[in-house]
Structure formats: C-alpha cells, structure tokens
Amino acid sequence: MSDPLASLKFSSRWFADWQNPEHARRFDGRATLSERQLLANLEVINDVRLLMRHLSPQQAGRVLEVGCATGEMYRYLRIRFPRMTYAGLDISQPAIERARAKYPGGAFHRCEPAEPVHQALNRLGLKPLFTVVYSKDVLHHQLDPWGFLEELVVVTSELLILRTRTLDVGGTLLDPEQSCQFHYGGWMPYLVMNLEELIQRLRGLCPRAHVVVLRNRKVLGGR
C-alpha cells in the first residue's frame, strides 16, 4: 500500500524555513543567562521537572536530544548531570553551527527532516539506544507524528520526555495544509494531537511503560 504522506515527507517546502538564521537567533535567548539563571529558568518547566525527578546528579548514562536547537540543554546537563553523555540532533544548520561554536565539547549533529532517528544515529556512528531521549516542541512539527513517536521510543531504554501541544477535544488532524504555523516567511507543519490518542499510542508502543502527563493549559490561536 502506498504511503499517503510520501509526497509530503520529502517536500522541502515544509522545512526550508528552519534554515533561516533568524530561527537560530530566536532559540539562542538563554545563551546570555548565567549558570544560576539558566537553572532557575529551566527548572520551572514541566519537562525539565520530569528529568530532575528521574535522574540523580551522580548518574551515568546517555542522553539524546532530538531538536537540540542551539545547545542550551547540553549546557544545563553539564551543570546538573555531568556524568551523562550527550548527543543532539536538529534539522537546522544555523542552529547546529551556533551550538558547536558555543560548546565545542558537545556532540551536535544535523539530520534531514525525513530521516528516521535510528537511521541518523547509524549514519553518525552513534549507538542507537539512550538512557534518556528528550524532545521539546518537535513532535507536532512532524508530517508523520505517530511514526516519529515510534522512532523515539525505539531508541529509548529508560525515559522518554516529550514537550508537545495537545487537544482535549477533537481528534488529531494529520493534514499540514489545514494545521500549520507561519514562521520566518513560510509555513511549517503544526499537527496538534489529541491527548488521549497520544497516550494510547504510547501504551501501544510500550505496554509496560508508566505514562506521566504534566499539563500547562493555554489557548492556541493563529491562522
């Protein structure tokens, strides 16, 4: 059976604007913060709170950040969890270049928008299993969010942390022509998932997993 998303998955028009230097500039706001300010800024956020709940400062392991932007999570982990080995993936070349310039000791890698996570890791020579996989505001920008979710689960050994947008009412709409976001002069996929659908998908992929949801409710607007 043909994949109905195949023509969209490899369409560069949905992802070209992530190569805009403005994207890297906007995501680099925390670079000006001191270490103390960075901790205070991040540790009130739900996804970082979950990370702190699971990890101890002395714990060793491997962290994969999918959607690493300009590398501030790497800096945070160096402060709080210095024994964790880090690798970051992002589709934005300007963001990766900025991360490498700031933190030359970090492992920051560019991947293609349609490239499966495990395939990117294999290409880069990275072992495809991580103690923690952390992905912030990436899932809802995928043309195939369910396939991307499965990719994240496959490379996770202990903890998968996602930050994404969800709906309480209404089903997931998988058509980027109807669910998209305008940035830097172009359109990006913005596929907001129904929360119960997301939970059931996770339970289907990991029947024995413990699923924790921390909510920060807000009204999403836009065109």
C-alpha positions in Angstrom: 0.0 0.0 0.0 1.4 3.4 -0.9 2.1 5.9 1.9 -0.3 8.9 1.7 2.3 11.1 3.3 5.1 10.1 1.0 4.8 13.1 -1.3 4.8 15.4 1.8 7.6 13.7 3.8 10.3 14.7 1.3 8.8 18.1 0.3 11.4 20.6 1.3 8.9 23.5 1.4 7.6 22.4 4.8 11.1 22.5 6.4 13.1 25.1 4.4 12.5 27.9 6.8 14.2 26.1 9.7 17.4 27.0 7.8 16.7 30.7 8.3 19.4 32.3 10.6 16.5 34.0 12.5 15.5 30.6 13.7 18.8 30.1 15.5 18.8 33.6 16.8 15.4 33.2 18.4 16.3 29.9 20.0 19.5 31.3 21.5 18.0 33.6 24.1 19.2 31.5 27.1 22.8 31.9 25.9 23.1 35.2 27.8 22.0 33.7 31.1 24.5 32.8 33.9 24.5 29.2 35.1 22.4 30.2 38.1 19.9 32.0 35.9 19.8 29.1 33.4 18.9 26.6 36.2 16.2 28.9 37.5 14.8 29.5 34.0 14.6 25.8 33.1 13.7 24.1 36.3 10.2 25.5 36.5 9.3 23.9 33.1 7.4 20.6 33.3 9.7 18.6 31.0 12.8 19.6 33.0 11.0 18.8 36.2 10.4 15.3 35.0 14.0 15.0 34.0 15.1 16.1 37.5 12.6 13.6 39.1 14.1 10.7 37.2 17.9 11.4 37.2 20.4 11.9 40.0 23.5 14.1 39.8 25.8 11.1 40.1 24.0 9.0 37.5 25.9 8.0 34.4 24.2 7.3 31.1 23.4 8.6 27.6 21.1 11.5 26.7 19.8 12.1 23.1 18.1 15.4 22.5 16.1 15.4 19.3 15.6 19.1 18.4 18.6 20.4 20.2 18.5 23.9 18.6 21.5 26.0 19.8 22.5 23.6 22.6 21.4 25.2 25.9 20.0 21.8 27.2 23.6 20.5 26.8 24.8 23.3 29.0 22.1 22.5 31.5 23.1 18.8 31.6 26.8 19.7 32.1 25.8 21.6 35.2 23.2 19.3 36.8 24.1 15.8 35.4 27.8 15.9 34.5 28.2 12.2 34.1 25.6 11.9 31.4 27.0 11.6 27.8 25.1 13.9 25.4 24.2 13.8 21.7 22.0 16.4 20.0 20.1 16.2 16.6 18.5 19.1 14.7 17.5 19.8 11.2 18.6 23.5 11.4 22.1 24.0 10.1 22.3 27.6 11.6 21.3 26.2 15.0 23.8 23.4 14.9 26.6 25.8 13.9 25.7 28.1 16.7 25.6 25.2 19.2 29.1 24.0 18.1 30.5 27.5 18.3 29.3 27.9 21.9 30.0 24.4 23.1 32.8 22.7 21.1 32.8 19.8 23.6 29.2 18.9 22.7 28.1 16.4 20.1 25.7 18.3 17.9 24.6 16.8 14.6 22.4 17.9 11.7 19.8 15.4 10.4 17.4 15.6 7.5 13.7 16.3 8.2 12.5 12.9 6.8 15.5 10.9 8.1 14.4 8.3 10.7 16.1 8.8 14.1 17.7 5.4 14.2 18.9 5.8 10.7 20.5 9.2 11.5 22.2 7.7 14.6 23.5 4.8 12.5 24.9 7.2 9.9 26.6 9.2 12.6 28.1 6.1 14.2 26.1 6.5 17.4 24.8 3.5 19.4 21.0 3.6 18.9 19.9 3.2 22.5 19.9 6.0 25.0 19.1 6.2 28.8 17.1 9.3 28.2 15.6 10.7 25.0 14.4 14.3 25.3 12.4 16.1 22.5 11.0 19.5 23.1 8.4 21.0 20.7 9.4 18.7 17.8 6.6 16.1 17.7 3.9 18.4 16.5 6.1 19.8 13.7 6.4 16.3 12.1 4.4 15.4 8.9 4.1 11.9 10.4 4.0 12.4 14.2 3.0 8.9 15.1 5.9 7.4 13.1 8.2 9.9 14.7 6.9 8.9 18.1 7.7 5.3 17.4 11.2 6.3 16.3 11.8 8.0 19.6 10.5 5.0 21.6 12.7 2.6 19.7 15.9 4.4 20.8 14.9 4.9 24.4 16.0 2.5 27.1 14.6 4.2 30.2 13.0 7.6 29.9 11.3 9.5 27.0 10.4 13.1 27.7 8.3 15.0 25.2 7.0 18.5 25.2 4.3 19.0 22.6 0.9 20.6 22.0 -2.2 18.5 22.6 -6.0 18.8 22.3 -8.5 17.8 25.0 -11.4 17.9 22.5 -11.3 16.8 18.8 -9.2 14.3 17.0 -5.7 14.7 15.7 -5.6 16.3 12.3 -2.8 14.9 10.2 -3.1 17.4 7.2 -0.4 20.1 7.3 -2.4 22.0 4.7 -5.0 22.6 7.4 -2.9 22.5 10.5 0.3 24.6 10.1 2.2 27.6 11.5 3.7 30.7 9.8 7.3 31.4 10.7 10.2 33.4 9.0 8.1 33.9 5.9 7.0 30.3 5.3 4.7 27.6 6.6 5.6 24.8 8.9 3.6 21.7 9.9 1.8 22.2 13.3 -0.1 18.9 13.9 -1.7 19.2 17.4 -2.5 15.7 18.7 -5.5 14.7 20.8 -4.1 13.9 24.3 -5.9 10.6 24.7 -4.8 9.4 21.3 -1.2 10.3 22.2 -1.4 8.3 25.5 -3.0 5.3 23.7 -0.2 5.4 21.1 2.4 5.4 23.8 0.7 2.5 25.6 0.5 0.5 22.4 4.2 1.0 21.8 5.2 0.4 25.4 2.5 -1.6 27.2 4.5 -1.8 30.4 5.6 1.9 30.5 4.4 4.4 33.1 3.0 7.4 31.4 3.1 10.8 33.2 1.4 13.9 31.9 2.1 17.3 33.2 -0.2 20.0 31.7 0.2 23.7 31.1 -3.1 24.7 29.6 -3.4 27.6 27.2 -5.4 28.7 24.3 -3.7 28.2 20.9 -4.5 30.9 18.3 -3.3 31.5 14.8 -4.4 31.2 11.2 
